[in-house]
Amino acid sequence: MQHTIVEVDGVQLDSQPKDYEARSIPVPASLLAELKTHVDGKETGAPAFASARGGWLRGRVFRHGWFDEAAEMIGQDGLTPHEMRHTAASLAISAGANVKAVQRMLGHASAAVTLGVYSDLFDSDLDTVSAALDEQIIAGQRS
């Protein structure tokens, strides 16, 4: 992400991401086809999800327009878009992403910040390391 849209006193401003940390956001190939339908025919840099007037979709319109209802439909009343950020990080970690990849995805200034927030999600890594070492030992014994 090279820029972000922030709302200040009701005015939308194109701005740098918080702390000027660019983000690299991985998108699973299985979702790209669905996302493509939202950007086909739009100019580069145009909002994928625009307001009725064509500008950037405001957060409150996004929330009240469909996000809150969708969250309620899946039994997650009160879910916030920011919590979806935590969900993305949790899913990436559970899929085996290393802390540096998650750091870049979230735009954290350092891996220490990422570990400070998500350290409990890396707890199972020791079991994964043990299993990987066992595979290496067994493969070495066969050679």
DAMOLIN-V75356 format. One record per helix or strand of 2 or more residues. SS is the DSSP state (H for helix, E for strand). FROM is the first residue (numbers start at 1). TO is the last residue. Records with the same first field share a line. If there is no record, write none. Layout:
BEGIN
SS->FROM-TO + FROM-TO
END
This chain:
BEGIN
E->4-8 + 11-15
H->18-20 + 29-39 + 59-73 + 81-94 + 99-106 + 111-122 + 125-142
END
